[in-house]
């Protein structure tokens, strides 16, 4: 019998903002432990939150072997690695006072708006160890700011959303970014006559990845039900398009560099599409074994779950950045910057359309103004094929670490 332990720790301070004022402050400090036992091709699992008795947890895991849950995969082993990305973002003692000052400044400089949302300081620690000499540990800390702004004269619940997550903080850059968005929102502009524009998305807008999430899922791909199933090894996208499934700390926050089965990829990324060529779907060990596919280190699951592949719309995709800044990607054209979009989707054949509730006209250096509600549309083979311009190497927004993804799309008023 082999044993494996997964420990996830979360420490969080959350400031809740209502009607442009701090309403409440909430703190979390939670430890979740999962113990897995493996014997004769089966897995047994037990989980605990907070303090627990090690012997009782092991007993519970062993007893759960009687449920006959199959797990006929070899455990990872003989690897020790620790990564610690923590840094002091805002001194804990100054955090609340700093946010109070930020709120006051936003109210002074953007008096036409009221706002609500949350500011979070999140610190995590994740470890995975087993009887085969596997010892992996990851620690991280980040600041998350999510605010919804409403014009005081508006009948909407909210008009524009601001989101920013990272390991850095600078008050001036934060205020500059909020002012950039709100000042642009207040300046209404019309859409020029052309019907095709370069459209820029933030990576956090997962809608453009949704077809890859489904059709690069190992089970769909391996069973032949994916649009990409018969394109393995073929170049079907742009030469400049490389898509990773990434657990690299430079790409993600508070997510360990190893998957829940203990796989660690080279550079903590796996190229599913490389220079336009379909290389692999994303898999866990079982899916890779079933369909004779590469193991890509994409197993997920909570501390009490059997490790496995999931269909997660927020899967950790990363597009390789280009050598061009956003201004160069636009190449003199005016672009459409998507700030908020909801309600769109891909069809089975790869056609894509989505309404964009908040879109800005921009030139790569500044926001010109807010466009009326629009719809953007294309097809996955065009979006990431001949219409793909690339991912900027610079940050358009002052504080955000997100790079803009730019592609030519049909744009029309709603």
C-alpha positions as CSV (number, residue, x, y, z in Angstrom):
1,X,0.0,0.0,0.0
2,X,1.2,3.5,-0.9
3,X,0.1,6.7,0.8
4,X,-0.1,10.2,-0.6
5,X,-0.9,13.5,1.2
6,X,-2.2,16.7,-0.3
7,X,-2.4,19.8,1.9
8,X,-4.0,23.1,0.8
9,X,-3.7,26.2,3.1
10,X,-5.6,29.4,2.5
11,X,-5.2,32.7,4.4
12,X,-7.3,35.6,3.2
13,X,-8.3,39.1,4.2
14,X,-11.3,40.5,2.3
15,X,-12.6,44.0,2.4
16,X,-16.2,44.3,1.2
17,X,-17.2,47.6,-0.3
18,X,-20.8,48.7,-0.6
19,X,-22.0,52.1,-1.9
20,X,-18.4,53.4,-2.1
21,X,-17.7,52.6,1.5
22,X,-16.1,49.7,3.4
23,X,-18.9,47.6,4.8
24,X,-17.1,44.8,6.4
25,X,-13.7,43.0,6.7
26,X,-13.6,39.2,6.7
27,X,-10.7,36.9,7.4
28,X,-10.1,33.2,6.6
29,X,-7.5,30.8,7.7
30,X,-8.3,27.3,6.5
31,X,-6.2,24.1,6.1
32,X,-7.6,21.2,4.1
33,X,-5.9,17.8,4.1
34,X,-6.5,14.9,1.7
35,X,-5.0,11.5,2.3
36,X,-5.0,9.0,-0.5
37,X,-4.1,5.3,-0.3
38,X,-3.4,3.1,-3.3
39,X,-3.6,-0.7,-3.4
40,X,-4.2,-3.3,-6.1
41,X,-5.3,-0.7,-8.7
42,X,-7.7,1.0,-6.3
43,X,-7.7,4.3,-4.5
44,X,-9.1,5.3,-1.1
45,X,-9.5,8.9,0.0
46,X,-10.2,10.7,3.2
47,X,-10.3,14.4,3.8
48,X,-10.2,16.8,6.8
49,X,-10.6,20.5,7.4
50,X,-8.5,22.0,10.2
51,X,-7.0,19.8,12.9
52,X,-7.3,16.1,12.5
53,X,-6.0,12.7,13.9
54,X,-3.5,11.3,11.4
55,X,-4.3,7.7,12.3
56,X,-8.0,8.2,12.1
57,X,-7.7,9.8,8.7
58,X,-5.5,7.0,7.4
59,X,-8.0,4.5,8.8
60,X,-10.9,6.2,6.9
61,X,-8.9,6.3,3.7
62,X,-8.1,2.6,3.9
63,X,-11.7,1.7,4.7
64,X,-12.8,3.7,1.6
65,X,-10.8,1.2,-0.6
66,X,-13.9,-1.0,-0.2
67,X,-15.7,1.4,-2.5
68,X,-13.6,-0.2,-5.3
69,X,-12.7,3.1,-7.0
70,X,-10.3,2.2,-9.8
71,X,-7.0,4.0,-10.1
72,X,-4.6,2.0,-12.3
73,X,-1.9,4.6,-12.7
74,X,1.6,4.8,-11.4
75,X,2.4,7.4,-8.7
76,X,4.9,10.2,-9.4
77,X,8.0,10.0,-7.3
78,X,11.7,10.9,-6.7
79,X,11.3,14.6,-7.0
80,X,11.6,17.4,-4.5
81,X,10.9,21.0,-5.4
82,X,9.9,24.1,-3.5
83,X,8.8,27.4,-5.1
84,X,7.9,30.5,-3.0
85,X,6.5,33.5,-4.8
86,X,5.4,35.4,-1.8
87,X,6.4,39.0,-1.3
88,X,5.1,41.9,0.8
89,X,2.5,43.6,-1.3
90,X,1.0,45.9,1.3
91,X,2.0,45.8,4.9
92,X,-0.7,43.9,6.8
93,X,-1.0,46.7,9.4
94,X,-1.5,49.3,6.6
95,X,-3.8,47.3,4.3
96,X,-7.2,48.6,5.6
97,X,-6.0,52.3,5.9
98,X,-4.5,52.1,2.4
99,X,-7.8,50.9,0.9
100,X,-9.7,53.6,2.8
101,X,-7.5,56.2,1.2
102,X,-7.9,54.6,-2.2
103,X,-11.7,54.6,-1.9
104,X,-11.6,58.3,-0.9
105,X,-9.5,59.2,-3.8
106,X,-11.7,57.3,-6.3
107,X,-14.8,59.1,-4.9
108,X,-13.1,62.5,-5.3
109,X,-11.8,61.9,-8.8
110,X,-14.8,60.0,-10.2
111,X,-17.7,61.6,-8.3
112,X,-20.2,60.7,-11.1
113,X,-19.9,57.0,-10.1
114,X,-20.7,54.9,-7.1
115,X,-19.0,51.5,-6.8
116,X,-19.1,48.2,-4.9
117,X,-16.9,45.0,-4.8
118,X,-14.0,43.4,-2.9
119,X,-10.3,43.8,-2.3
120,X,-8.5,40.6,-1.3
121,X,-5.1,39.7,0.1
122,X,-4.8,36.0,-0.5
123,X,-1.9,33.8,0.7
124,X,-1.7,30.1,-0.2
125,X,0.5,27.1,0.5
126,X,0.1,23.7,-1.3
127,X,2.1,20.5,-0.7
128,X,1.9,17.1,-2.2
129,X,4.0,14.2,-0.9
130,X,4.0,10.4,-1.0
131,X,5.8,7.2,-0.2
132,X,7.7,7.3,-3.5
133,X,9.8,10.2,-2.5
134,X,7.7,12.9,-4.0
135,X,7.8,16.2,-2.1
136,X,6.4,19.3,-3.8
137,X,5.6,22.6,-2.2
138,X,4.3,25.9,-3.6
139,X,3.6,29.2,-1.8
140,X,2.1,32.4,-3.2
141,X,0.5,35.7,-2.2
142,X,-1.6,38.1,-4.3
143,X,-3.7,41.1,-4.3
144,X,-7.1,41.0,-6.0
145,X,-9.3,44.0,-6.7
146,X,-12.7,43.6,-8.2
147,X,-14.9,46.7,-8.4
148,X,-18.2,47.4,-10.2
149,X,-18.9,51.0,-11.1
150,X,-22.3,52.5,-11.7
151,X,-23.0,56.0,-13.0
152,X,-25.2,57.7,-10.4
153,X,-27.7,58.7,-13.1
154,X,-27.8,55.2,-14.6
155,X,-30.7,52.7,-14.1
156,X,-28.3,49.7,-14.5
157,X,-27.1,47.7,-11.6
158,X,-23.6,48.3,-12.8
159,X,-22.1,49.9,-15.9
160,X,-18.4,49.0,-16.0
161,X,-16.2,46.5,-14.1
162,X,-12.6,46.8,-13.0
163,X,-10.6,43.7,-12.2
164,X,-6.9,43.4,-11.3
165,X,-4.9,40.6,-9.8
166,X,-1.2,40.4,-9.1
167,X,1.7,40.3,-6.8
168,X,2.4,44.0,-7.0
169,X,0.7,47.2,-5.8
170,X,1.2,50.8,-6.5
171,X,-1.6,53.3,-5.6
172,X,-0.8,55.7,-8.4
173,X,-0.9,53.0,-11.0
174,X,-4.2,51.7,-9.6
175,X,-5.8,55.1,-9.7
176,X,-4.4,55.7,-13.1
177,X,-5.9,52.5,-14.4
178,X,-9.3,53.1,-12.9
179,X,-9.4,56.7,-14.3
180,X,-8.3,55.5,-17.7
181,X,-11.3,53.1,-17.8
182,X,-13.9,55.5,-16.3
183,X,-12.8,58.5,-18.3
184,X,-13.0,56.4,-21.4
185,X,-16.4,55.1,-20.4
186,X,-17.8,58.7,-20.0
187,X,-16.7,59.7,-23.6
188,X,-19.2,58.1,-26.0
189,X,-17.9,57.5,-29.5
190,X,-19.4,55.9,-32.6
191,X,-18.2,52.9,-34.5
192,X,-16.5,53.8,-37.8
193,X,-18.0,52.4,-41.0
194,X,-15.6,49.4,-41.5
195,X,-17.0,46.1,-40.5
196,X,-13.8,44.3,-39.5
197,X,-11.5,45.5,-36.7
198,X,-8.7,44.3,-34.6
199,X,-10.4,43.2,-31.4
200,X,-8.4,43.0,-28.1
201,X,-9.3,40.6,-25.3
202,X,-7.9,40.2,-21.8
203,X,-6.9,36.6,-21.0
204,X,-9.3,36.7,-18.1
205,X,-12.1,36.9,-20.7
206,X,-12.3,33.1,-20.9
207,X,-15.0,33.2,-23.6
208,X,-12.4,33.1,-26.5
209,X,-10.9,30.0,-24.9
210,X,-14.1,28.1,-24.5
211,X,-13.8,26.0,-27.6
212,X,-10.3,24.9,-26.7
213,X,-11.5,24.0,-23.2
214,X,-14.0,21.6,-24.6
215,X,-12.3,20.4,-27.8
216,X,-8.8,19.9,-26.3
217,X,-10.3,18.0,-23.4
218,X,-8.6,14.6,-23.5
219,X,-11.7,12.5,-23.4
220,X,-13.5,14.5,-26.1
221,X,-10.3,14.5,-28.2
222,X,-9.5,10.9,-27.7
223,X,-13.1,9.7,-28.3
224,X,-13.2,11.5,-31.7
225,X,-16.0,14.0,-30.7
226,X,-13.8,17.1,-30.8
227,X,-13.5,19.4,-33.7
228,X,-9.7,18.9,-33.5
229,X,-9.7,15.1,-33.0
230,X,-8.6,14.4,-36.6
231,X,-6.1,17.3,-36.7
232,X,-3.3,15.9,-34.5
233,X,0.0,16.9,-36.0
234,X,-1.6,19.3,-38.5
235,X,-0.9,23.0,-38.8
236,X,-4.4,24.5,-38.7
237,X,-3.7,27.8,-36.8
238,X,-1.3,30.8,-37.3
239,X,2.4,30.2,-37.2
240,X,2.6,32.7,-34.3
241,X,0.0,30.9,-32.3
242,X,1.2,28.7,-29.4
243,X,-1.2,27.7,-26.7
244,X,0.0,26.3,-23.4
245,X,-1.8,24.6,-20.5
246,X,0.2,26.4,-17.9
247,X,0.9,26.1,-14.2
248,X,3.9,28.4,-14.5
249,X,3.9,30.9,-11.6
250,X,4.6,33.7,-14.1
251,X,1.2,32.9,-15.7
252,X,-1.0,32.1,-12.8
253,X,-1.6,33.1,-9.2
254,X,-2.0,30.9,-6.1
255,X,-2.1,27.7,-8.2
256,X,0.7,25.2,-7.6
257,X,3.2,24.3,-10.3
258,X,2.2,20.7,-10.1
259,X,-1.1,19.1,-10.9
260,X,-3.1,17.0,-8.4
261,X,-1.3,13.8,-9.6
262,X,2.1,15.3,-9.0
263,X,3.2,15.9,-12.6
264,X,5.6,18.8,-13.1
265,X,6.1,19.9,-16.7
266,X,9.2,21.4,-18.1
267,X,9.0,25.2,-17.5
268,X,5.7,24.3,-15.8
269,X,3.9,24.5,-19.2
270,X,2.7,22.1,-21.8
271,X,2.2,23.2,-25.4
272,X,-1.1,21.9,-26.7
273,X,-0.8,23.9,-29.9
274,X,2.7,24.9,-31.1
275,X,3.4,27.3,-33.9
276,X,-0.1,26.5,-35.2
277,X,0.3,22.7,-35.0
278,X,-2.1,20.7,-32.9
279,X,0.3,18.7,-30.6
280,X,-1.9,17.2,-27.8
281,X,-5.1,17.6,-25.8
282,X,-4.9,18.2,-22.1
283,X,-5.0,15.0,-20.1
284,X,-4.7,13.4,-16.7
285,X,-2.9,10.0,-16.3
286,X,-6.1,7.9,-16.8
287,X,-7.1,9.7,-20.0
288,X,-3.6,9.6,-21.4
289,X,-3.5,5.9,-20.8
290,X,-7.0,5.2,-22.2
291,X,-6.4,7.0,-25.5
292,X,-2.7,6.6,-25.8
293,X,-2.1,10.3,-25.5
294,X,0.7,12.3,-23.9
295,X,0.4,13.1,-20.2
296,X,0.1,16.9,-19.9
297,X,-0.1,17.3,-16.1
298,X,-3.7,18.5,-16.2
299,X,-5.3,16.6,-13.4
300,X,-7.5,18.6,-11.1
301,X,-9.7,18.0,-8.0
302,X,-10.3,19.1,-4.5
303,X,-8.5,17.6,-1.5
304,X,-11.2,14.8,-1.1
305,X,-11.5,14.0,-4.8
306,X,-10.1,11.3,-7.0
307,X,-7.5,13.2,-9.2
308,X,-9.0,13.6,-12.7
309,X,-9.5,15.7,-15.7
310,X,-12.3,18.3,-15.6
311,X,-14.2,20.4,-18.0
312,X,-13.4,23.8,-16.4
313,X,-14.3,27.0,-18.3
314,X,-11.5,28.7,-16.5
315,X,-8.8,26.2,-17.4
316,X,-5.3,27.6,-17.3
317,X,-4.5,28.5,-20.8
318,X,-1.7,30.8,-21.8
319,X,-0.9,32.1,-25.3
320,X,2.8,32.7,-26.1
321,X,3.5,36.4,-26.2
322,X,4.8,38.0,-29.4
323,X,7.7,40.4,-29.7
324,X,5.4,43.3,-30.5
325,X,3.8,45.9,-28.2
326,X,0.1,46.5,-28.5
327,X,0.7,49.6,-30.7
328,X,2.6,47.5,-33.2
329,X,0.0,44.8,-33.2
330,X,-2.6,47.3,-34.2
331,X,-0.3,48.5,-36.9
332,X,-1.9,52.0,-37.2
333,X,-5.5,50.7,-37.1
334,X,-8.0,51.7,-34.4
335,X,-8.9,48.7,-32.2
336,X,-11.9,47.5,-30.2
337,X,-11.0,46.7,-26.6
338,X,-13.4,44.3,-24.9
339,X,-13.8,45.2,-21.2
340,X,-16.9,43.2,-20.5
341,X,-18.6,40.5,-22.5
342,X,-21.3,38.0,-21.5
343,X,-23.7,35.7,-23.4
344,X,-21.6,34.5,-26.3
345,X,-20.4,31.0,-27.2
346,X,-19.0,28.8,-29.9
347,X,-21.1,26.6,-32.2
348,X,-20.1,23.0,-32.9
349,X,-18.4,24.0,-36.1
350,X,-16.2,26.6,-34.4
351,X,-18.2,29.7,-35.3
352,X,-18.1,32.2,-32.5
353,X,-20.2,35.3,-31.6
354,X,-20.7,37.3,-28.5
355,X,-22.4,40.5,-27.4
356,X,-20.0,43.0,-25.9
357,X,-21.6,45.1,-23.2
358,X,-18.6,47.4,-22.6
359,X,-16.2,48.0,-25.4
360,X,-13.7,50.8,-25.9
361,X,-12.2,52.3,-29.1
362,X,-8.4,52.6,-28.6
363,X,-5.2,53.1,-30.5
364,X,-2.8,51.0,-28.5
365,X,-1.7,53.8,-26.3
366,X,-4.9,55.4,-25.0
367,X,-8.6,54.8,-24.8
368,X,-10.5,57.1,-27.2
369,X,-14.0,56.4,-25.8
370,X,-16.8,54.0,-25.2
371,X,-18.5,52.3,-28.1
372,X,-22.2,51.4,-28.2
373,X,-23.0,47.8,-27.4
374,X,-21.7,45.6,-30.2
375,X,-21.4,42.0,-31.3
376,X,-18.1,40.5,-32.4
377,X,-18.0,37.3,-34.5
378,X,-15.6,34.9,-36.3
379,X,-14.6,31.3,-36.4
380,X,-12.0,29.6,-34.3
381,X,-9.8,28.8,-37.3
382,X,-9.8,32.4,-38.3
383,X,-9.5,33.9,-34.8
384,X,-6.3,32.0,-34.2
385,X,-5.4,31.5,-37.8
386,X,-5.1,34.2,-40.5
387,X,-6.9,36.8,-38.3
388,X,-4.6,36.3,-35.3
389,X,-2.3,39.3,-34.8
390,X,-0.7,38.1,-31.6
391,X,-0.4,38.8,-27.8
392,X,1.3,42.0,-26.8
393,X,4.6,41.9,-24.9
394,X,3.7,45.1,-23.0
395,X,0.9,45.8,-20.5
396,X,-1.7,48.2,-21.8
397,X,-3.1,48.9,-18.3
398,X,-0.8,50.5,-15.8
399,X,-1.1,47.9,-13.0
400,X,-2.4,44.8,-14.6
401,X,-0.1,42.0,-15.6
402,X,-2.5,40.8,-18.4
403,X,-1.3,41.0,-22.0
404,X,-3.9,41.8,-24.7
405,X,-4.8,39.2,-27.2
406,X,-5.5,40.8,-30.6
407,X,-7.4,39.3,-33.6
408,X,-9.4,40.6,-36.5
409,X,-13.1,40.1,-36.2
410,X,-16.4,41.2,-37.6
411,X,-17.9,44.0,-35.5
412,X,-21.5,45.2,-35.6
413,X,-23.8,47.3,-33.5
414,X,-26.5,45.5,-31.5
